[in-house]
Amino acid sequence: MNKIKVRFAPSPTGPLHIGGARSALFNYLSARHNRGELVLRSEDTDLERSRREYEEEIIESLRWLGIDWDEGLEVGGENGPYRQTERLNLYNEYTARLLESDQAYYCFCSEEELEEERRQAMARGQMPGYSGKCRYLTAEEVKARLAQGQKPAIRFKVPSNRVYVVDDLVRGRVNFDSNNIGDFIIVKSDGIPTYNFAVVIDDVLMGISHVIRAEEHLSNTPRQLMIYDALNLKRPEFAHISLILGDDRQKMSKRHGATSLVQYREMGYLPEALFNFLALLGWSPEGEEQILSPDEIISAFTLERVAKNPAVFDLDKLNWINQQYIKQKDHEELKTLIMPYLQESPYAEDVARLDKVQLDLLVEVLRDRIICLNDVGKELAEFFALPEYDAGAMEILQADGTEPVLEAFINGLPDYKEAAEIQQFIKSITKSLKLKPKNVFMPLRCALSGKSHGPDLPYLIFIWGREESLSRVRQVLEMIK
């Protein structure tokens, strides 16, 4: 078996979409599983929309996700350059071959003429398509128009009465009737090749053995097969992976929330969690395990287990996976990840006053409470915002038996060294006052935080410090008296 070589070739017209990230990941997994190679190149022939900064952002997003490549942008290789706009001379060679073999022709039709053709076809109830009138221009007519300075496009002559077959590695056998495909443009009038032409030349010259891409490209495949055949080039294997749908079963779009990888990064999702989640969008391992390391996913990944059906982007599942990865972090790594969010929060000054032991405890409390790293800011309000007593808290504070609990806390809170001492002290109040634990813990929680639920009470007290905790309880005791 020849070495597997795949590619990811985004258009740098915007940030890396979640669907593009999944396509890149499946190519990466296929290459690594088969000990093959991955190429990264840039399809930047959309001159109006392509931007180098988008290309740089895509590269950064891929590296952040944990995807590397063996050849292409920033890495180099023997098949460069890796931007299509830098490969125009290569495309020109193959364009000349198609023109010389009479498998392509110059088209001088203007946009207005083509639009009128489309309008008339639709008025007749026909599928719009190019009539092919420039196909029958004589050599003299072509020469004369070129001499006049007209800038033609170049169209491919689609063979009649041919069936093009794709034995897709995901979707199975798919047939295309050439009679349903009109002569299509391979080079625009400005000399820039179209996607369906350039991608064939790039894949051939770079030795791509397998094309793994989104299902929406399946309709492009017969046009590409025609070019392979016309130039006597070897076809690669094709695998078209399913679309990603939102929870309403519609194609992912901005109305479903974040759509680009950089947005998820900014929201505080971990790269390894997104790697894990995206791998499970349309692919499944043999077992039931959902939390898998990159090495485990690479080892198990095969195209045979990629589903034909659309993958549904389940945000709840992503949140769960991200939460599991946060919980698995060792303390120092989690502290490093959380620190920027602590420093950017409205409570940065409060955090800065904590000693190392208090800060370490805060990090551990946050570990069990956050889904994404940017949840840190809102969670800090539980610790550092001045209490606002909700109706439930006031009802508890005004109940009989609350005052003795608060007084016992004020009079007996020890000069503790760790949170466990606070836990034992509160338990001692239940014994001395002969109360049920909830009749001690709930009034204290409400007095300290203004709420009837939240982080473990000993943790709150330890992080606030003894004086702040006593001050809060004293104020509440005066209020209810």
C-alpha positions in Angstrom: 0.0 0.0 0.0 1.4 3.4 -1.0 1.8 6.0 1.8 -1.3 8.0 2.7 -1.0 11.7 1.9 -3.8 14.1 2.7 -4.3 17.8 2.7 -6.2 20.6 4.3 -6.6 23.6 2.0 -8.7 26.4 3.6 -9.6 29.7 1.9 -8.3 32.6 4.0 -11.5 34.6 3.8 -12.3 34.5 7.5 -11.6 32.7 10.8 -11.4 28.9 10.8 -15.0 27.7 11.0 -15.9 24.8 13.3 -16.7 22.7 10.2 -13.3 23.5 8.7 -11.6 22.6 12.0 -13.3 19.2 11.9 -12.2 18.6 8.3 -8.6 19.5 9.3 -8.8 17.2 12.3 -10.1 14.2 10.3 -7.3 14.7 7.7 -4.8 15.0 10.6 -6.1 11.8 12.3 -6.1 9.9 9.0 -2.5 10.9 8.3 -1.3 10.1 11.8 -3.2 6.8 12.1 -1.8 5.6 8.8 1.7 7.0 9.4 1.2 9.2 6.4 1.6 12.9 5.7 -0.6 16.0 6.0 -0.1 19.1 3.7 -1.4 22.5 4.6 -1.9 25.0 1.7 -3.9 28.1 1.1 -6.6 28.5 -1.6 -6.4 32.2 -1.8 -7.7 32.8 -5.3 -10.7 34.8 -4.1 -8.7 38.0 -4.4 -11.4 40.3 -3.0 -12.0 38.4 0.2 -8.7 36.6 0.9 -6.5 38.1 3.6 -3.1 37.1 4.9 -4.2 37.9 8.5 -6.9 35.3 8.1 -4.3 32.8 6.9 -2.2 33.5 10.0 -5.2 33.2 12.2 -6.1 29.8 10.7 -2.6 28.5 11.2 -2.6 29.7 14.8 -6.0 28.1 15.4 -4.8 24.7 14.0 -1.7 24.8 16.2 -3.7 25.7 19.2 -6.0 22.8 18.6 -3.1 20.4 18.5 -2.8 19.9 14.7 0.6 19.9 13.0 1.5 19.2 9.4 4.4 17.7 7.5 4.5 20.0 4.5 3.0 23.3 3.4 2.6 26.8 4.9 5.3 27.7 7.5 6.8 24.2 7.2 7.9 24.2 3.5 8.5 21.2 1.4 9.5 20.2 -2.1 6.1 20.8 -3.7 5.7 24.5 -3.0 4.7 27.2 -3.2 1.7 26.5 -1.0 -0.5 29.5 -1.9 -2.5 29.2 -5.1 -1.8 32.8 -6.1 1.9 31.9 -6.2 1.3 28.9 -8.4 -0.3 30.6 -11.5 2.5 29.5 -13.8 1.9 25.9 -12.9 -1.8 26.2 -13.7 -1.0 27.9 -17.0 0.9 24.9 -18.2 -2.1 22.6 -17.7 -4.5 25.1 -19.1 -2.4 25.2 -22.3 -2.5 21.4 -22.5 -6.3 21.4 -22.3 -6.6 24.1 -25.0 -4.1 22.3 -27.3 -6.0 19.0 -27.0 -9.3 20.8 -27.7 -10.7 19.9 -24.3 -11.1 23.6 -23.3 -12.0 26.8 -25.2 -12.0 30.5 -24.8 -15.3 32.0 -23.7 -15.9 35.7 -24.5 -19.4 36.0 -23.0 -20.0 38.9 -20.7 -21.6 38.7 -17.2 -24.7 40.4 -18.7 -25.0 37.8 -21.5 -24.6 34.9 -19.0 -27.2 36.4 -16.7 -29.6 36.8 -19.6 -29.1 33.1 -20.5 -29.8 32.1 -17.0 -33.0 34.2 -16.9 -34.3 32.8 -20.1 -33.6 29.2 -19.0 -35.5 29.7 -15.8 -38.3 31.3 -17.6 -38.6 28.1 -19.7 -38.6 26.0 -16.6 -35.1 24.7 -17.3 -32.0 24.4 -15.1 -29.8 27.3 -15.7 -26.5 26.4 -17.5 -24.2 27.7 -20.1 -25.4 27.3 -23.6 -21.9 26.6 -24.9 -22.1 29.1 -27.8 -18.4 30.1 -27.5 -17.5 26.4 -27.9 -18.2 26.7 -31.6 -16.2 29.8 -32.4 -13.7 29.2 -35.2 -9.9 29.6 -34.6 -10.1 32.8 -36.7 -12.9 34.3 -34.6 -11.0 33.5 -31.4 -7.8 35.0 -32.9 -9.6 38.2 -33.9 -11.3 38.7 -30.5 -8.0 38.2 -28.7 -6.4 40.7 -31.1 -9.1 43.2 -30.1 -7.9 42.9 -26.5 -11.0 41.0 -25.3 -10.2 39.1 -22.0 -11.8 35.6 -22.2 -12.5 33.1 -19.6 -11.5 29.5 -20.4 -14.2 26.8 -20.2 -13.8 23.0 -20.0 -15.6 20.9 -22.6 -17.8 18.6 -20.7 -18.0 15.2 -22.5 -21.6 14.1 -23.4 -23.3 11.0 -22.3 -20.7 10.0 -19.7 -21.3 8.7 -16.2 -18.7 9.7 -13.7 -18.5 7.3 -10.7 -17.1 8.2 -7.3 -16.5 5.2 -4.9 -16.6 7.4 -1.9 -15.0 6.0 1.2 -17.7 7.4 3.4 -20.8 7.7 1.2 -20.4 4.7 -1.0 -20.8 4.7 -4.8 -22.2 8.0 -6.3 -22.9 8.4 -10.0 -23.0 11.7 -11.9 -24.4 12.1 -15.4 -22.3 14.5 -17.5 -25.3 15.7 -19.4 -26.5 17.5 -16.2 -23.2 19.5 -16.1 -22.6 22.4 -18.4 -19.2 23.5 -19.7 -17.7 25.1 -16.7 -15.0 27.8 -16.3 -11.5 26.7 -15.3 -9.8 30.0 -15.6 -11.5 33.4 -15.1 -11.0 36.3 -17.4 -8.5 37.8 -15.0 -6.3 34.8 -15.4 -7.1 33.3 -12.0 -8.0 29.6 -12.0 -11.3 28.4 -10.4 -11.4 26.1 -7.5 -12.3 23.0 -9.4 -9.3 23.3 -11.7 -6.6 24.5 -9.3 -7.5 21.9 -6.7 -6.9 19.1 -9.2 -3.5 20.4 -10.2 -2.4 21.0 -6.6 -3.5 17.6 -5.5 -1.7 15.9 -8.3 1.6 17.8 -8.0 1.6 17.4 -4.2 1.0 13.7 -4.4 -2.3 13.7 -2.5 -3.6 10.1 -2.2 -6.8 10.8 -0.3 -9.1 13.8 -0.4 -11.1 14.1 2.9 -13.4 17.0 2.8 -17.0 18.2 3.7 -20.0 16.7 2.0 -20.8 20.0 0.3 -17.9 19.4 -2.0 -19.3 16.2 -3.3 -21.1 18.1 -6.1 -17.7 19.4 -7.3 -16.2 16.0 -7.6 -17.5 15.1 -11.2 -16.0 18.3 -12.6 -12.7 17.4 -11.0 -12.8 13.9 -12.3 -13.3 15.2 -15.8 -10.1 17.3 -15.4 -8.2 14.3 -14.0 -9.3 12.2 -17.0 -8.7 14.9 -19.6 -5.1 15.3 -18.4 -4.5 11.6 -17.9 -3.8 12.2 -14.2 -4.3 9.6 -11.5 -7.4 10.2 -9.4 -7.1 10.2 -5.6 -9.5 8.4 -3.3 -12.4 10.6 -2.0 -14.1 10.7 1.4 -16.8 13.2 1.9 -17.7 13.7 5.6 -21.1 14.8 6.7 -22.3 18.3 7.4 -22.4 19.7 11.0 -25.9 20.7 12.0 -27.1 22.8 14.9 -29.5 21.4 17.5 -32.4 22.5 15.3 -31.0 20.2 12.5 -30.1 23.1 10.3 -26.7 23.8 9.0 -24.4 25.5 11.6 -24.5 29.2 11.4 -24.2 32.3 13.6 -27.7 31.9 14.9 -26.5 28.7 16.7 -23.8 30.7 18.6 -20.1 30.7 18.1 -19.0 29.2 14.7 -15.3 29.9 14.6 -12.5 28.1 16.6 -11.1 31.4 17.8 -14.5 32.2 19.5 -14.4 28.9 21.5 -10.8 29.6 22.5 -11.8 33.1 23.7 -14.7 31.6 25.7 -12.2 29.5 27.6 -12.7 26.0 26.1 -9.5 23.9 26.3 -7.9 22.8 23.0 -7.8 19.1 24.1 -11.5 19.2 24.9 -12.3 20.7 21.5 -10.0 18.1 19.8 -11.9 15.3 21.6 -15.3 16.8 20.9 -14.7 17.5 17.2 -13.3 14.0 16.7 -16.6 12.6 17.9 -18.6 14.8 15.4 -19.3 12.2 12.8 -16.9 9.5 14.0 -17.2 7.1 16.8 -14.7 4.7 18.4 -15.6 1.1 19.0 -16.2 1.5 22.8 -18.5 3.8 24.8 -15.7 6.0 26.2 -16.1 9.6 25.4 -13.0 11.2 27.0 -10.1 10.1 24.8 -6.6 11.5 24.5 -5.2 12.5 21.1 -3.1 9.4 21.0 -6.1 7.2 21.7 -8.2 8.9 19.0 -5.3 8.6 16.5 -5.0 4.9 17.3 -8.7 4.2 16.8 -9.5 6.5 13.9 -10.5 5.0 10.6 -12.7 6.4 7.8 -14.8 3.2 8.0 -16.2 4.4 11.3 -17.1 7.9 9.9 -20.9 8.2 9.7 -22.9 9.2 6.6 -25.5 11.0 8.6 -25.1 14.6 9.6 -23.4 15.3 12.9 -25.3 17.4 15.4 -23.3 20.0 17.3 -24.3 19.3 20.9 -23.2 22.2 23.1 -24.1 20.4 26.3 -21.8 17.6 25.3 -19.0 20.0 24.5 -19.5 21.7 27.9 -19.4 18.3 29.7 -16.2 17.3 27.9 -14.6 20.6 28.7 -15.5 20.3 32.3 -14.0 16.8 32.5 -10.7 18.1 31.1 -10.7 21.0 33.6 -11.2 18.6 36.5 -8.3 16.4 35.2 -5.8 19.2 35.3 -3.1 19.1 37.9 -3.3 22.1 40.3 -0.4 24.1 39.0 -1.5 23.8 35.3 -5.1 24.8 36.2 -3.8 27.7 38.2 -1.8 28.9 35.3 -4.8 28.6 33.0 -7.1 30.4 35.4 -4.8 33.2 36.4 -5.4 35.5 33.4 -9.1 35.3 34.0 -8.6 36.1 37.7 -6.5 39.1 36.8 -9.0 40.4 34.2 -12.0 40.0 36.5 -13.7 42.9 38.4 -12.4 41.3 41.6 -8.7 41.2 40.6 -7.7 43.4 43.5 -9.5 41.1 46.0 -7.7 38.1 44.4 -4.3 39.9 44.6 -4.8 40.3 48.4 -5.0 36.5 48.9 -2.1 34.6 50.2 -0.8 31.5 48.5 -2.8 29.1 50.5 -6.1 31.0 50.0 -5.4 31.4 46.3 -4.7 27.7 45.9 -7.9 26.9 47.7 -9.8 29.3 45.4 -8.4 27.5 42.3 -9.6 24.2 43.7 -13.0 25.5 44.4 -13.3 26.9 40.9 -12.2 23.6 39.4 -15.5 22.0 40.4 -17.7 25.0 39.5 -16.6 26.2 36.1 -17.5 24.8 32.6 -15.2 27.1 30.7 -12.3 29.3 31.9 -14.2 32.5 31.3 -16.8 31.3 33.9 -14.2 32.3 36.5 -15.3 36.0 36.5 -19.0 35.3 37.4 -17.9 32.6 40.0 -15.7 35.1 41.8 -18.8 37.2 42.6 -19.8 34.4 45.1 -16.6 35.2 47.0 -16.0 38.9 46.6 -19.2 40.7 45.8 -20.9 42.4 48.7 -23.8 40.2 49.8 -27.3 41.0 48.6 -29.8 39.1 50.7 -32.4 37.4 48.5 -35.9 36.6 49.8 -34.9 33.0 50.6 -31.9 34.2 52.7 -34.0 36.7 54.6 -36.6 34.1 55.5 -33.9 31.9 56.9 -32.2 34.7 58.8 -35.4 35.9 60.4 -36.4 32.4 61.6 -36.3 31.5 65.3 -33.0 30.2 66.5 -30.8 32.2 64.1 -29.4 34.7 66.5 -27.7 32.1 68.8 -26.1 30.5 65.8 -24.6 33.8 64.6 -23.5 34.8 68.2 -21.8 31.4 68.6 -20.0 32.0 65.4 -18.8 35.4 66.4 -17.7 34.4 69.8 -16.0 31.2 68.9 -14.5 31.4 65.4 -10.9 30.2 66.0 -7.7 31.6 64.5 -7.7 28.7 61.9 -4.9 27.5 59.7 -6.9 25.5 57.2 -10.5 25.1 56.0 -10.9 21.7 57.8 -10.7 23.6 61.2 -13.6 25.8 60.2 -15.7 22.7 59.3 -15.0 21.3 62.7 -15.9 24.5 64.4 -19.3 24.8 62.7 -20.0 21.2 63.6 -19.2 22.1 67.2 -21.9 24.8 67.1 -24.5 22.1 66.1 -23.5 20.1 69.2 -23.4 22.9 71.7 -26.8 24.4 70.6 -28.3 20.9 70.0 -29.4 21.8 66.4 -29.5 19.9 63.2 -26.6 20.7 60.8 -28.8 22.5 58.3 -30.1 24.8 61.1 -26.5 26.0 61.6 -25.0 25.9 58.2 -27.9 27.6 56.4 -28.2 30.7 58.7 -24.4 31.1 58.5 -24.3 30.7 54.7 -27.1 33.3 54.3 -25.5 35.7 56.8 -22.1 35.4 55.1 -23.1 35.3 51.4 -26.7 36.5 51.2 -27.7 33.3 49.4 -28.9 29.9 50.5 -26.6 28.0 48.2 -23.1 28.3 46.8 -19.5 27.0 47.4 -18.8 25.0 50.6 -19.1 27.4 53.5 -15.6 26.6 55.1 -14.0 27.4 51.8 -15.7 30.8 51.6 -14.7 31.7 55.2 -11.1 30.6 54.6 -10.8 32.6 51.4 -12.4 35.7 52.9 -10.3 35.5 56.0 -11.3 35.6 59.7 -11.9 39.4 60.0 -14.0 39.7 56.9 -16.1 36.7 57.9 -16.7 38.1 61.4 -17.6 41.5 60.0 -20.3 40.1 57.7 -21.9 38.1 60.5 -21.9 41.0 62.9 -23.6 43.3 60.4 -26.3 40.7 59.8 -26.8 40.1 63.5 -27.4 43.8 64.1 -29.7 43.9 61.1 -32.0 41.1 62.4 -32.0 42.4 65.9 
